[in-house]
Amino acid sequence: MAHAAPTAARRHRAETSHLSWTAYVGPLTWGLVYGVYAAFMKRQMGPVDAANVFYGILCGLLFAAGMFALARLGPKLMRELHAAAYGAFAGITFGYLYSLSGESVMRSTCLALAVGAGVGLIAFYRYYTRED
């Protein structure tokens, strides 16, 4: 009676080719925050003009596109490259915002390297401990 033997229940994920709207909300929200902050830093207490608004929109869109690309392509990478990509993204974005404050390029670079290394190490630890 092999046909009556119990079988293990198989679980499988439903494969979807499209993303839900929640996959866009996070990057767009953080992109909005990044763009507003970049526009604020670029303005340096001057009047708000159209160029400043467009600058904030451009920075926000670029940030959101980078974050969305990392969210889509990152899980396909090895954990070391995935963590390094997030570290590089965090370091570059932080360094750019810090350079808008008027500090020297050397100081911006050093702080960006520190932030990128920290985020990369934290991301590597997270991916290493939650490995399939």
N, CA, C and O atoms as CSV, one atom per row, in Angstrom:
chain,resi,resn,atom,element,x,y,z
A,1,MET,N,N,0.816,-1.182,0.000
A,1,MET,CA,C,0.000,0.000,0.000
A,1,MET,C,C,0.857,1.242,0.000
A,1,MET,O,O,0.771,2.064,0.912
A,2,ALA,N,N,1.654,1.377,-0.981
A,2,ALA,CA,C,2.543,2.526,-1.079
A,2,ALA,C,C,1.778,3.801,-1.379
A,2,ALA,O,O,2.241,4.899,-1.071
A,3,HIS,N,N,0.619,3.655,-1.973
A,3,HIS,CA,C,-0.135,4.852,-2.311
A,3,HIS,C,C,-0.752,5.516,-1.080
A,3,HIS,O,O,-1.149,6.679,-1.157
A,4,ALA,N,N,-0.842,4.826,0.033
A,4,ALA,CA,C,-1.430,5.386,1.240
A,4,ALA,C,C,-0.391,5.973,2.184
A,4,ALA,O,O,-0.741,6.484,3.247
A,5,ALA,N,N,0.867,5.907,1.813
A,5,ALA,CA,C,1.915,6.424,2.684
A,5,ALA,C,C,1.832,7.954,2.755
A,5,ALA,O,O,1.588,8.621,1.749
A,6,PRO,N,N,2.037,8.492,3.956
A,6,PRO,CA,C,1.974,9.955,4.079
A,6,PRO,C,C,3.175,10.600,3.375
A,6,PRO,O,O,4.277,10.053,3.355
A,7,THR,N,N,2.932,11.734,2.821
A,7,THR,CA,C,4.001,12.460,2.138
A,7,THR,C,C,4.272,13.757,2.886
A,7,THR,O,O,3.404,14.292,3.576
A,8,ALA,N,N,5.476,14.240,2.735
A,8,ALA,CA,C,5.830,15.513,3.366
A,8,ALA,C,C,5.150,16.644,2.615
A,8,ALA,O,O,5.116,16.676,1.385
A,9,ALA,N,N,4.620,17.552,3.381
A,9,ALA,CA,C,3.959,18.701,2.758
A,9,ALA,C,C,5.014,19.607,2.135
A,9,ALA,O,O,6.005,19.960,2.774
A,10,ARG,N,N,4.794,19.963,0.930
A,10,ARG,CA,C,5.742,20.828,0.241
A,10,ARG,C,C,5.230,22.256,0.246
A,10,ARG,O,O,4.084,22.540,-0.101
A,11,ARG,N,N,6.106,23.124,0.644
A,11,ARG,CA,C,5.759,24.535,0.596
A,11,ARG,C,C,6.585,25.180,-0.500
A,11,ARG,O,O,7.789,24.948,-0.605
A,12,HIS,N,N,5.955,25.956,-1.279
A,12,HIS,CA,C,6.684,26.696,-2.298
A,12,HIS,C,C,6.111,28.099,-2.384
A,12,HIS,O,O,4.928,28.341,-2.143
A,13,ARG,N,N,6.989,28.995,-2.734
A,13,ARG,CA,C,6.568,30.383,-2.875
A,13,ARG,C,C,5.878,30.573,-4.207
A,13,ARG,O,O,6.227,29.959,-5.215
A,14,ALA,N,N,4.913,31.423,-4.177
A,14,ALA,CA,C,4.255,31.762,-5.427
A,14,ALA,C,C,5.188,32.686,-6.208
A,14,ALA,O,O,5.586,33.746,-5.726
A,15,GLU,N,N,5.518,32.269,-7.391
A,15,GLU,CA,C,6.402,33.062,-8.228
A,15,GLU,C,C,5.587,34.152,-8.906
A,15,GLU,O,O,4.630,33.880,-9.631
A,16,THR,N,N,5.979,35.366,-8.659
A,16,THR,CA,C,5.296,36.482,-9.296
A,16,THR,C,C,6.312,37.250,-10.115
A,16,THR,O,O,7.450,37.448,-9.691
A,17,SER,N,N,5.899,37.673,-11.270
A,17,SER,CA,C,6.792,38.409,-12.147
A,17,SER,C,C,6.712,39.910,-11.908
A,17,SER,O,O,7.559,40.657,-12.399
A,18,HIS,N,N,5.729,40.355,-11.176
A,18,HIS,CA,C,5.590,41.783,-10.913
A,18,HIS,C,C,5.784,42.054,-9.426
A,18,HIS,O,O,5.599,41.172,-8.589
A,19,LEU,N,N,6.151,43.260,-9.125
A,19,LEU,CA,C,6.344,43.666,-7.740
A,19,LEU,C,C,5.073,44.312,-7.222
A,19,LEU,O,O,4.337,44.956,-7.970
A,20,SER,N,N,4.831,44.135,-5.952
A,20,SER,CA,C,3.692,44.807,-5.363
A,20,SER,C,C,4.042,46.264,-5.122
A,20,SER,O,O,5.206,46.649,-5.233
A,21,TRP,N,N,3.064,47.062,-4.799
A,21,TRP,CA,C,3.296,48.489,-4.593
A,21,TRP,C,C,4.173,48.750,-3.373
A,21,TRP,O,O,4.803,49.805,-3.289
A,22,THR,N,N,4.229,47.814,-2.427
A,22,THR,CA,C,5.047,48.035,-1.229
A,22,THR,C,C,6.540,47.984,-1.541
A,22,THR,O,O,7.345,48.517,-0.777
A,23,ALA,N,N,6.923,47.350,-2.651
A,23,ALA,CA,C,8.332,47.321,-3.028
A,23,ALA,C,C,8.823,48.690,-3.484
A,23,ALA,O,O,10.026,48.950,-3.489
A,24,TYR,N,N,7.906,49.555,-3.863
A,24,TYR,CA,C,8.264,50.893,-4.304
A,24,TYR,C,C,8.165,51.933,-3.191
A,24,TYR,O,O,8.808,52.980,-3.261
A,25,VAL,N,N,7.370,51.653,-2.173
A,25,VAL,CA,C,7.112,52.648,-1.134
A,25,VAL,C,C,8.364,52.972,-0.336
A,25,VAL,O,O,8.641,54.145,-0.087
A,26,GLY,N,N,9.121,51.975,0.069
A,26,GLY,CA,C,10.325,52.211,0.870
A,26,GLY,C,C,11.360,53.058,0.148
A,26,GLY,O,O,11.766,54.097,0.669
A,27,PRO,N,N,11.807,52.637,-1.059
A,27,PRO,CA,C,12.774,53.462,-1.770
A,27,PRO,C,C,12.273,54.865,-2.100
A,27,PRO,O,O,13.040,55.826,-2.031
A,28,LEU,N,N,10.997,54.995,-2.458
A,28,LEU,CA,C,10.479,56.328,-2.767
A,28,LEU,C,C,10.401,57.213,-1.531
A,28,LEU,O,O,10.664,58.413,-1.604
A,29,THR,N,N,10.042,56.627,-0.408
A,29,THR,CA,C,9.981,57.410,0.833
A,29,THR,C,C,11.370,57.871,1.244
A,29,THR,O,O,11.566,59.044,1.560
A,30,TRP,N,N,12.335,56.959,1.243
A,30,TRP,CA,C,13.699,57.343,1.605
A,30,TRP,C,C,14.294,58.287,0.574
A,30,TRP,O,O,15.078,59.167,0.930
A,31,GLY,N,N,13.938,58.123,-0.701
A,31,GLY,CA,C,14.388,59.047,-1.732
A,31,GLY,C,C,13.840,60.447,-1.521
A,31,GLY,O,O,14.539,61.435,-1.747
A,32,LEU,N,N,12.586,60.531,-1.088
A,32,LEU,CA,C,11.995,61.830,-0.780
A,32,LEU,C,C,12.725,62.507,0.372
A,32,LEU,O,O,13.036,63.697,0.309
A,33,VAL,N,N,12.994,61.747,1.415
A,33,VAL,CA,C,13.715,62.302,2.571
A,33,VAL,C,C,15.115,62.741,2.149
A,33,VAL,O,O,15.560,63.825,2.527
A,34,TYR,N,N,15.807,61.923,1.380
A,34,TYR,CA,C,17.157,62.255,0.926
A,34,TYR,C,C,17.143,63.494,0.034
A,34,TYR,O,O,18.000,64.366,0.176
A,35,GLY,N,N,16.190,63.580,-0.873
A,35,GLY,CA,C,16.099,64.727,-1.772
A,35,GLY,C,C,15.800,66.022,-1.042
A,35,GLY,O,O,16.383,67.060,-1.357
A,36,VAL,N,N,14.898,65.976,-0.069
A,36,VAL,CA,C,14.584,67.177,0.713
A,36,VAL,C,C,15.800,67.620,1.509
A,36,VAL,O,O,16.096,68.813,1.583
A,37,TYR,N,N,16.508,66.664,2.107
A,37,TYR,CA,C,17.688,67.017,2.888
A,37,TYR,C,C,18.802,67.556,2.003
A,37,TYR,O,O,19.491,68.499,2.391
A,38,ALA,N,N,18.993,66.974,0.818
A,38,ALA,CA,C,20.021,67.460,-0.107
A,38,ALA,C,C,19.687,68.870,-0.582
A,38,ALA,O,O,20.576,69.716,-0.676
A,39,ALA,N,N,18.427,69.129,-0.880
A,39,ALA,CA,C,18.023,70.469,-1.303
A,39,ALA,C,C,18.216,71.468,-0.171
A,39,ALA,O,O,18.644,72.598,-0.407
A,40,PHE,N,N,17.909,71.063,1.042
A,40,PHE,CA,C,18.098,71.932,2.201
A,40,PHE,C,C,19.575,72.250,2.404
A,40,PHE,O,O,19.924,73.397,2.683
A,41,MET,N,N,20.442,71.259,2.269
A,41,MET,CA,C,21.874,71.480,2.443
A,41,MET,C,C,22.443,72.336,1.311
A,41,MET,O,O,23.319,73.167,1.550
A,42,LYS,N,N,21.962,72.147,0.098
A,42,LYS,CA,C,22.446,72.926,-1.043
A,42,LYS,C,C,22.007,74.385,-0.940
A,42,LYS,O,O,22.726,75.280,-1.382
A,43,ARG,N,N,20.842,74.626,-0.366
A,43,ARG,CA,C,20.290,75.985,-0.256
A,43,ARG,C,C,21.130,76.847,0.655
A,43,ARG,O,O,21.314,78.030,0.369
A,44,GLN,N,N,21.648,76.302,1.744
A,44,GLN,CA,C,22.477,76.988,2.722
A,44,GLN,C,C,21.861,78.308,3.176
A,44,GLN,O,O,22.482,79.367,3.086
A,45,MET,N,N,20.651,78.222,3.654
A,45,MET,CA,C,19.909,79.322,4.259
A,45,MET,C,C,19.557,80.443,3.284
A,45,MET,O,O,19.211,81.542,3.716
A,46,GLY,N,N,19.637,80.194,2.010
A,46,GLY,CA,C,19.213,81.174,1.019
A,46,GLY,C,C,17.747,80.952,0.675
A,46,GLY,O,O,17.094,80.086,1.256
A,47,PRO,N,N,17.232,81.730,-0.266
A,47,PRO,CA,C,15.827,81.551,-0.649
A,47,PRO,C,C,15.631,80.260,-1.446
A,47,PRO,O,O,16.544,79.791,-2.124
A,48,VAL,N,N,14.446,79.706,-1.353
A,48,VAL,CA,C,14.102,78.510,-2.119
A,48,VAL,C,C,13.734,78.953,-3.525
A,48,VAL,O,O,12.880,79.823,-3.700
A,49,ASP,N,N,14.371,78.362,-4.526
A,49,ASP,CA,C,14.057,78.686,-5.909
A,49,ASP,C,C,13.810,77.400,-6.688
A,49,ASP,O,O,13.925,76.302,-6.143
A,50,ALA,N,N,13.474,77.543,-7.954
A,50,ALA,CA,C,13.123,76.381,-8.776
A,50,ALA,C,C,14.310,75.443,-8.958
A,50,ALA,O,O,14.142,74.224,-8.968
A,51,ALA,N,N,15.505,76.001,-9.101
A,51,ALA,CA,C,16.686,75.152,-9.279
A,51,ALA,C,C,16.923,74.293,-8.044
A,51,ALA,O,O,17.331,73.137,-8.161
A,52,ASN,N,N,16.674,74.844,-6.878
A,52,ASN,CA,C,16.845,74.090,-5.639
A,52,ASN,C,C,15.831,72.952,-5.543
A,52,ASN,O,O,16.164,71.854,-5.098
A,53,VAL,N,N,14.619,73.213,-5.952
A,53,VAL,CA,C,13.581,72.178,-5.934
A,53,VAL,C,C,13.926,71.057,-6.909
A,53,VAL,O,O,13.823,69.881,-6.559
A,54,PHE,N,N,14.334,71.407,-8.125
A,54,PHE,CA,C,14.702,70.393,-9.109
A,54,PHE,C,C,15.931,69.607,-8.667
A,54,PHE,O,O,16.038,68.412,-8.942
A,55,TYR,N,N,16.855,70.272,-7.986
A,55,TYR,CA,C,18.030,69.592,-7.459
A,55,TYR,C,C,17.616,68.537,-6.426
A,55,TYR,O,O,18.129,67.418,-6.443
A,56,GLY,N,N,16.699,68.889,-5.538
A,56,GLY,CA,C,16.197,67.931,-4.544
A,56,GLY,C,C,15.475,66.768,-5.181
A,56,GLY,O,O,15.634,65.623,-4.756
A,57,ILE,N,N,14.677,67.054,-6.207
A,57,ILE,CA,C,13.953,65.990,-6.900
A,57,ILE,C,C,14.936,65.045,-7.591
A,57,ILE,O,O,14.775,63.827,-7.524
A,58,LEU,N,N,15.947,65.596,-8.250
A,58,LEU,CA,C,16.943,64.773,-8.929
A,58,LEU,C,C,17.712,63.904,-7.938
A,58,LEU,O,O,17.895,62.710,-8.172
A,59,CYS,N,N,18.157,64.491,-6.846
A,59,CYS,CA,C,18.885,63.710,-5.832
A,59,CYS,C,C,18.001,62.609,-5.245
A,59,CYS,O,O,18.458,61.485,-5.039
A,60,GLY,N,N,16.755,62.930,-4.982
A,60,GLY,CA,C,15.835,61.936,-4.432
A,60,GLY,C,C,15.565,60.801,-5.397
A,60,GLY,O,O,15.517,59.640,-4.990
A,61,LEU,N,N,15.388,61.120,-6.676
A,61,LEU,CA,C,15.147,60.076,-7.667
A,61,LEU,C,C,16.367,59.175,-7.846
A,61,LEU,O,O,16.231,57.957,-7.962
A,62,LEU,N,N,17.547,59.768,-7.868
A,62,LEU,CA,C,18.757,58.954,-7.991
A,62,LEU,C,C,18.953,58.048,-6.779
A,62,LEU,O,O,19.335,56.886,-6.922
A,63,PHE,N,N,18.693,58.578,-5.592
A,63,PHE,CA,C,18.798,57.774,-4.379
A,63,PHE,C,C,17.791,56.629,-4.403
A,63,PHE,O,O,18.134,55.485,-4.105
A,64,ALA,N,N,16.542,56.944,-4.760
A,64,ALA,CA,C,15.501,55.910,-4.797
A,64,ALA,C,C,15.817,54.849,-5.850
A,64,ALA,O,O,15.585,53.663,-5.616
A,65,ALA,N,N,16.341,55.259,-7.000
A,65,ALA,CA,C,16.696,54.291,-8.040
A,65,ALA,C,C,17.822,53.375,-7.575
A,65,ALA,O,O,17.786,52.170,-7.823
A,66,GLY,N,N,18.816,53.938,-6.904
A,66,GLY,CA,C,19.897,53.112,-6.373
A,66,GLY,C,C,19.425,52.146,-5.313
A,66,GLY,O,O,19.837,50.987,-5.282
A,67,MET,N,N,18.557,52.631,-4.446
A,67,MET,CA,C,18.030,51.769,-3.383
A,67,MET,C,C,17.141,50.664,-3.962
A,67,MET,O,O,17.185,49.522,-3.505
A,68,PHE,N,N,16.346,51.006,-4.956
A,68,PHE,CA,C,15.485,50.011,-5.591
A,68,PHE,C,C,16.327,48.961,-6.313
A,68,PHE,O,O,16.026,47.769,-6.244
A,69,ALA,N,N,17.380,49.400,-7.005
A,69,ALA,CA,C,18.254,48.462,-7.707
A,69,ALA,C,C,18.959,47.523,-6.728
A,69,ALA,O,O,19.103,46.333,-7.006
A,70,LEU,N,N,19.398,48.053,-5.588
A,70,LEU,CA,C,20.024,47.196,-4.582
A,70,LEU,C,C,19.033,46.193,-4.005
A,70,LEU,O,O,19.388,45.044,-3.742
A,71,ALA,N,N,17.804,46.625,-3.811
A,71,ALA,CA,C,16.796,45.717,-3.268
A,71,ALA,C,C,16.450,44.602,-4.257
A,71,ALA,O,O,16.152,43.478,-3.852
A,72,ARG,N,N,16.490,44.920,-5.558
A,72,ARG,CA,C,16.166,43.913,-6.562
A,72,ARG,C,C,17.343,42.994,-6.886
A,72,ARG,O,O,17.174,41.781,-7.005
A,73,LEU,N,N,18.541,43.578,-7.028
A,73,LEU,CA,C,19.693,42.808,-7.473
A,73,LEU,C,C,20.527,42.259,-6.322
A,73,LEU,O,O,21.266,41.292,-6.508
A,74,GLY,N,N,20.423,42.847,-5.156
A,74,GLY,CA,C,21.243,42.429,-4.028
A,74,GLY,C,C,21.075,40.986,-3.610
A,74,GLY,O,O,22.082,40.311,-3.392
A,75,PRO,N,N,19.861,40.471,-3.484
A,75,PRO,CA,C,19.701,39.070,-3.064
A,75,PRO,C,C,20.280,38.055,-4.044
A,75,PRO,O,O,20.496,36.901,-3.674
A,76,LYS,N,N,20.531,38.457,-5.274
A,76,LYS,CA,C,21.106,37.537,-6.252
A,76,LYS,C,C,22.626,37.449,-6.133
A,76,LYS,O,O,23.247,36.558,-6.712
A,77,LEU,N,N,23.220,38.374,-5.381
A,77,LEU,CA,C,24.672,38.392,-5.208
A,77,LEU,C,C,25.094,37.499,-4.052
A,77,LEU,O,O,24.278,37.096,-3.223
A,78,MET,N,N,26.394,37.198,-4.016
A,78,MET,CA,C,26.930,36.509,-2.852
A,78,MET,C,C,26.822,37.439,-1.653
A,78,MET,O,O,26.749,38.657,-1.814
A,79,ARG,N,N,26.811,36.874,-0.457
A,79,ARG,CA,C,26.596,37.708,0.726
A,79,ARG,C,C,27.683,38.754,0.909
A,79,ARG,O,O,27.403,39.843,1.409
A,80,GLU,N,N,28.932,38.450,0.510
A,80,GLU,CA,C,30.008,39.417,0.647
A,80,GLU,C,C,29.793,40.606,-0.286
A,80,GLU,O,O,29.950,41.756,0.123
A,81,LEU,N,N,29.434,40.326,-1.541
A,81,LEU,CA,C,29.185,41.402,-2.492
A,81,LEU,C,C,27.929,42.184,-2.155
A,81,LEU,O,O,27.868,43.397,-2.356
A,82,HIS,N,N,26.930,41.486,-1.641
A,82,HIS,CA,C,25.686,42.136,-1.232
A,82,HIS,C,C,25.966,43.139,-0.117
A,82,HIS,O,O,25.493,44.274,-0.167
A,83,ALA,N,N,26.726,42.724,0.882
A,83,ALA,CA,C,27.075,43.616,1.983
A,83,ALA,C,C,27.970,44.751,1.503
A,83,ALA,O,O,27.803,45.890,1.938
A,84,ALA,N,N,28.907,44.464,0.622
A,84,ALA,CA,C,29.791,45.509,0.095
A,84,ALA,C,C,29.007,46.527,-0.731
A,84,ALA,O,O,29.314,47.719,-0.699
A,85,ALA,N,N,28.005,46.069,-1.462
A,85,ALA,CA,C,27.184,46.989,-2.254
A,85,ALA,C,C,26.411,47.936,-1.350
A,85,ALA,O,O,26.346,49.134,-1.622
A,86,TYR,N,N,25.821,47.412,-0.273
A,86,TYR,CA,C,25.112,48.289,0.657
A,86,TYR,C,C,26.072,49.232,1.378
A,86,TYR,O,O,25.733,50.389,1.626
A,87,GLY,N,N,27.252,48.752,1.710
A,87,GLY,CA,C,28.245,49.619,2.340
A,87,GLY,C,C,28.690,50.735,1.413
A,87,GLY,O,O,28.810,51.886,1.833
A,88,ALA,N,N,28.934,50.399,0.155
A,88,ALA,CA,C,29.336,51.418,-0.815
A,88,ALA,C,C,28.214,52.426,-1.044
A,88,ALA,O,O,28.468,53.628,-1.130
A,89,PHE,N,N,26.986,51.948,-1.143
A,89,PHE,CA,C,25.849,52.845,-1.338
A,89,PHE,C,C,25.701,53.797,-0.159
A,89,PHE,O,O,25.502,54.997,-0.347
A,90,ALA,N,N,25.796,53.270,1.045
A,90,ALA,CA,C,25.670,54.122,2.234
A,90,ALA,C,C,26.817,55.114,2.325
A,90,ALA,O,O,26.599,56.280,2.655
A,91,GLY,N,N,28.032,54.672,2.039
A,91,GLY,CA,C,29.179,55.564,2.100
A,91,GLY,C,C,29.100,56.682,1.075
A,91,GLY,O,O,29.389,57.837,1.389
A,92,ILE,N,N,28.712,56.351,-0.143
A,92,ILE,CA,C,28.621,57.360,-1.198
A,92,ILE,C,C,27.535,58.376,-0.891
A,92,ILE,O,O,27.754,59.581,-1.020
A,93,THR,N,N,26.367,57.899,-0.485
A,93,THR,CA,C,25.271,58.831,-0.219
A,93,THR,C,C,25.558,59.706,0.993
A,93,THR,O,O,25.235,60.894,0.986
A,94,PHE,N,N,26.156,59.138,2.028
A,94,PHE,CA,C,26.500,59.938,3.197
A,94,PHE,C,C,27.595,60.946,2.859
A,94,PHE,O,O,27.510,62.110,3.250
A,95,GLY,N,N,28.611,60.508,2.144
A,95,GLY,CA,C,29.707,61.398,1.777
A,95,GLY,C,C,29.240,62.561,0.918
A,95,GLY,O,O,29.725,63.682,1.074
A,96,TYR,N,N,28.310,62.307,0.020
A,96,TYR,CA,C,27.800,63.385,-0.822
A,96,TYR,C,C,27.033,64.403,0.010
A,96,TYR,O,O,27.229,65.608,-0.148
A,97,LEU,N,N,26.162,63.929,0.892
A,97,LEU,CA,C,25.428,64.868,1.737
A,97,LEU,C,C,26.359,65.653,2.645
A,97,LEU,O,O,26.148,66.844,2.876
A,98,TYR,N,N,27.382,64.995,3.158
A,98,TYR,CA,C,28.317,65.681,4.044
A,98,TYR,C,C,29.137,66.711,3.273
A,98,TYR,O,O,29.483,67.760,3.818
A,99,SER,N,N,29.449,66.422,2.012
A,99,SER,CA,C,30.219,67.385,1.224
A,99,SER,C,C,29.396,68.633,0.908
A,99,SER,O,O,29.965,69.696,0.659
A,100,LEU,N,N,28.070,68.522,0.913
A,100,LEU,CA,C,27.228,69.690,0.679
A,100,LEU,C,C,27.271,70.683,1.835
A,100,LEU,O,O,26.882,71.840,1.671
A,101,SER,N,N,27.733,70.251,2.983
A,101,SER,CA,C,27.785,71.156,4.137
A,101,SER,C,C,28.950,72.129,4.056
A,101,SER,O,O,29.042,73.037,4.881
A,102,GLY,N,N,29.835,71.968,3.094
A,102,GLY,CA,C,30.945,72.878,2.928
A,102,GLY,C,C,32.244,72.391,3.537
A,102,GLY,O,O,33.236,73.120,3.535
A,103,GLU,N,N,32.259,71.185,4.054
A,103,GLU,CA,C,33.487,70.634,4.623
A,103,GLU,C,C,34.454,70.253,3.507
A,103,GLU,O,O,34.084,70.229,2.333
A,104,SER,N,N,35.680,69.961,3.880
A,104,SER,CA,C,36.696,69.613,2.892
A,104,SER,C,C,36.400,68.242,2.276
A,104,SER,O,O,35.677,67.422,2.843
A,105,VAL,N,N,36.977,68.031,1.114
A,105,VAL,CA,C,36.787,66.766,0.409
A,105,VAL,C,C,37.425,65.625,1.201
A,105,VAL,O,O,36.879,64.523,1.257
A,106,MET,N,N,38.575,65.892,1.809
A,106,MET,CA,C,39.261,64.854,2.574
A,106,MET,C,C,38.425,64.399,3.771
A,106,MET,O,O,38.320,63.201,4.034
A,107,ARG,N,N,37.840,65.337,4.486
A,107,ARG,CA,C,37.018,64.978,5.642
A,107,ARG,C,C,35.761,64.230,5.202
A,107,ARG,O,O,35.356,63.261,5.846
A,108,SER,N,N,35.149,64.674,4.115
A,108,SER,CA,C,33.968,63.979,3.587
A,108,SER,C,C,34.311,62.553,3.184
A,108,SER,O,O,33.550,61.622,3.447
A,109,THR,N,N,35.469,62.391,2.541
A,109,THR,CA,C,35.888,61.060,2.101
A,109,THR,C,C,36.161,60.144,3.286
A,109,THR,O,O,35.746,58.985,3.283
A,110,CYS,N,N,36.855,60.656,4.299
A,110,CYS,CA,C,37.168,59.833,5.471
A,110,CYS,C,C,35.908,59.407,6.208
A,110,CYS,O,O,35.780,58.246,6.598
A,111,LEU,N,N,34.980,60.331,6.400
A,111,LEU,CA,C,33.734,59.966,7.072
A,111,LEU,C,C,32.887,59.024,6.225
A,111,LEU,O,O,32.232,58.131,6.762
A,112,ALA,N,N,32.895,59.214,4.909
A,112,ALA,CA,C,32.150,58.316,4.034
A,112,ALA,C,C,32.730,56.910,4.077
A,112,ALA,O,O,31.982,55.933,4.075
A,113,LEU,N,N,34.049,56.797,4.115
A,113,LEU,CA,C,34.678,55.481,4.234
A,113,LEU,C,C,34.321,54.815,5.557
A,113,LEU,O,O,34.069,53.611,5.599
A,114,ALA,N,N,34.300,55.588,6.632
A,114,ALA,CA,C,33.943,55.033,7.939
A,114,ALA,C,C,32.494,54.557,7.958
A,114,ALA,O,O,32.202,53.467,8.450
A,115,VAL,N,N,31.591,55.369,7.426
A,115,VAL,CA,C,30.173,54.984,7.400
A,115,VAL,C,C,29.975,53.775,6.486
A,115,VAL,O,O,29.252,52.844,6.840
A,116,GLY,N,N,30.605,53.784,5.325
A,116,GLY,CA,C,30.477,52.655,4.396
A,116,GLY,C,C,31.017,51.365,4.976
A,116,GLY,O,O,30.413,50.306,4.806
A,117,ALA,N,N,32.164,51.442,5.667
A,117,ALA,CA,C,32.727,50.236,6.286
A,117,ALA,C,C,31.819,49.723,7.400
A,117,ALA,O,O,31.617,48.516,7.536
A,118,GLY,N,N,31.277,50.633,8.189
A,118,GLY,CA,C,30.369,50.223,9.265
A,118,GLY,C,C,29.106,49.568,8.740
A,118,GLY,O,O,28.695,48.518,9.233
A,119,VAL,N,N,28.494,50.179,7.747
A,119,VAL,CA,C,27.274,49.606,7.163
A,119,VAL,C,C,27.588,48.281,6.481
A,119,VAL,O,O,26.807,47.334,6.578
A,120,GLY,N,N,28.719,48.206,5.795
A,120,GLY,CA,C,29.103,46.950,5.145
A,120,GLY,C,C,29.311,45.826,6.140
A,120,GLY,O,O,28.886,44.696,5.899
A,121,LEU,N,N,29.971,46.127,7.277
A,121,LEU,CA,C,30.170,45.097,8.302
A,121,LEU,C,C,28.854,44.659,8.933
A,121,LEU,O,O,28.636,43.468,9.157
A,122,ILE,N,N,27.992,45.603,9.214
A,122,ILE,CA,C,26.688,45.259,9.797
A,122,ILE,C,C,25.859,44.438,8.804
A,122,ILE,O,O,25.210,43.467,9.193
A,123,ALA,N,N,25.879,44.820,7.536
A,123,ALA,CA,C,25.138,44.067,6.526
A,123,ALA,C,C,25.713,42.666,6.362
A,123,ALA,O,O,24.960,41.702,6.231
A,124,PHE,N,N,27.045,42.542,6.368
A,124,PHE,CA,C,27.652,41.220,6.259
A,124,PHE,C,C,27.256,40.344,7.442
A,124,PHE,O,O,26.941,39.168,7.260
A,125,TYR,N,N,27.269,40.896,8.637
A,125,TYR,CA,C,26.865,40.134,9.818
A,125,TYR,C,C,25.414,39.681,9.686
A,125,TYR,O,O,25.082,38.543,10.017
A,126,ARG,N,N,24.558,40.569,9.205
A,126,ARG,CA,C,23.153,40.210,9.054
A,126,ARG,C,C,22.974,39.100,8.023
A,126,ARG,O,O,22.235,38.147,8.269
A,127,TYR,N,N,23.640,39.209,6.872
A,127,TYR,CA,C,23.492,38.194,5.837
A,127,TYR,C,C,24.169,36.883,6.236
A,127,TYR,O,O,23.705,35.812,5.845
A,128,TYR,N,N,25.238,36.945,6.994
A,128,TYR,CA,C,25.953,35.753,7.426
A,128,TYR,C,C,25.151,34.970,8.451
A,128,TYR,O,O,25.148,33.739,8.421
A,129,THR,N,N,24.465,35.666,9.363
A,129,THR,CA,C,23.711,34.971,10.403
A,129,THR,C,C,22.342,34.500,9.926
A,129,THR,O,O,21.744,33.631,10.560
A,130,ARG,N,N,21.838,35.045,8.840
A,130,ARG,CA,C,20.539,34.642,8.329
A,130,ARG,C,C,20.658,33.941,6.985
A,130,ARG,O,O,19.859,34.165,6.076
A,131,GLU,N,N,21.658,33.099,6.878
A,131,GLU,CA,C,21.907,32.382,5.642
A,131,GLU,C,C,20.977,31.190,5.519
A,131,GLU,O,O,20.653,30.540,6.514
A,132,ASP,N,N,20.547,30.902,4.295
A,132,ASP,CA,C,19.684,29.723,4.067
A,132,ASP,C,C,20.482,28.455,4.202
A,132,ASP,O,O,19.937,27.362,4.047
